[in-house]
Amino acid sequence: MQSFLQAFFPDIVEKMNNAQQDEYCIFDSQVLTTFVSSLYLAGMFACLVAGHITRKIGRRNSMLIGASLFFVGAVLNCTAVNIFMLIIGRILLGFAVGFTNQSAPVYLAEIAPARWRGAFTSIFHFFLNVGMFMADLVNYRANTIPVWGWRLSLGVGIVPATIILLGAAFIPDSPNSLVLRGKVDEARASLRRIRGPSADVDVELKDITQAAEEDHRYESGAFRRIVRREYRPHLVMAIAIPVFFELTGMIVVTIFTPLLFYTVGFTSQKAILGSIITDVVSLVSIAVAAMAVDRVGRRFLFMVGGGILLVCLVGMAWIFGARLGTDGGKTMPRSYAVAVVALVCLFTAGFGVSWGPLKWIIPSEIYPLEVRSAGQGMSEAISLALTFAQTQSFLKMLCSFKYGAFAYNAGWVVLMTAFIAFFLPETKGVPIESLREVWARHWYWKRFVKPPPPPAPAKQVDGPV
């Protein structure tokens, strides 16, 4: 936005007005990338402590902490008079992201019925994209307001922060979290509230209680426990899923879509409009994934999405290389600029039906209760650390690698799709407390995870009953 750049990044405005400027390098600014990426660095540190805090105080209270940080961060950003206030506000928003991203997906997975768990958890990603869509709509209007339009863009974050604060105050904590903290009666009441007053919750509560008893049998902390041999597949997935998620290239495409469209020749306002279009595509594709994930399974969506991402990344690398050249000095023909928009939209759709929602679904459901907070916290911390690294480096990489930046991500897509095909078992429709059996049957992970012991036979009662 011109008003924002003029207020805090006048050097970028000067480069935008320079006819001789390399198009790949217009937004290559260390201060700008620090402003963008500071949120993700703070989020990474928050995730490392949020897992422990969430375990001690509950999923709902963790969301309340995140909402409070969202509110303060949005106020600071809205009222900023220098870059220091902007970055402090972004850091507070990053801590908020760390707490909410750690607790909300786990909460959804724990309260969802097994047959709908994928759809429930994908709702988190869907509404994340609803927020991005609404933010782009605000930006599109605020971009037409001179001088102070950027304050409207950053200040509107106060609204969702308030909604989270009020909403989290009126929901019950998850039964799993309550049992883990020894509040069995409250867990039963929470289950009845979630499943309905007439539902028989005793069987589900018994499964949750057994999982909690298993957790209490261990003396070491969850982070030390998850590195043990019997949790090897969970540890690998806690690392691999967020790493591959970041290396799809979608994060940088999402964050920098307006800058990408500006690079290929769109005006600032049309670049924001292009971002709105991709938001709509993302919402539609995530809705499709939510309806399909519990029918066709997780692995099928991963395979389909991987193929779409690969085609789009190769196509973008070819168009940028052929039409902008290696020095960024050429002008992108209009028809090819439209093709870039089409490829970005298709890329967004492929991501929206696969890695987008599945990145939240898989980590939230695969961990045993005793390492769930640690696994989710580790997964999100790695994701945010890589997002920080990519937001710090993407504009520099685009300036240095040119179109090769897209080919780089294409290579990773090939690797991650093969990894999913060989090492991720299908978890569709399996109760969250019974996933140990799935790992124990997998061709590779069965060497680490042993099947659970059979239930003890019921004792026979002598005499009349």
Secondary structure as GFF3:
##gff-version 3
##sequence-region A 1 465
A	DSSP	alpha_helix	2	8	.	.	.	ID=ss1
A	DSSP	alpha_helix	10	16	.	.	.	ID=ss2
A	DSSP	three_ten_helix	23	25	.	.	.	ID=ss3
A	DSSP	alpha_helix	30	57	.	.	.	ID=ss4
A	DSSP	alpha_helix	59	78	.	.	.	ID=ss5
A	DSSP	alpha_helix	83	111	.	.	.	ID=ss6
A	DSSP	three_ten_helix	114	116	.	.	.	ID=ss7
A	DSSP	alpha_helix	117	142	.	.	.	ID=ss8
A	DSSP	alpha_helix	149	155	.	.	.	ID=ss9
A	DSSP	alpha_helix	158	169	.	.	.	ID=ss10
A	DSSP	alpha_helix	175	180	.	.	.	ID=ss11
A	DSSP	alpha_helix	184	195	.	.	.	ID=ss12
A	DSSP	alpha_helix	202	216	.	.	.	ID=ss13
A	DSSP	alpha_helix	222	225	.	.	.	ID=ss14
A	DSSP	three_ten_helix	229	231	.	.	.	ID=ss15
A	DSSP	alpha_helix	232	247	.	.	.	ID=ss16
A	DSSP	alpha_helix	250	255	.	.	.	ID=ss17
A	DSSP	alpha_helix	257	263	.	.	.	ID=ss18
A	DSSP	alpha_helix	268	296	.	.	.	ID=ss19
A	DSSP	alpha_helix	298	323	.	.	.	ID=ss20
A	DSSP	alpha_helix	334	352	.	.	.	ID=ss21
A	DSSP	alpha_helix	355	366	.	.	.	ID=ss22
A	DSSP	alpha_helix	369	401	.	.	.	ID=ss23
A	DSSP	alpha_helix	404	423	.	.	.	ID=ss24
A	DSSP	three_ten_helix	432	434	.	.	.	ID=ss25
A	DSSP	alpha_helix	435	441	.	.	.	ID=ss26
A	DSSP	three_ten_helix	445	447	.	.	.	ID=ss27
###
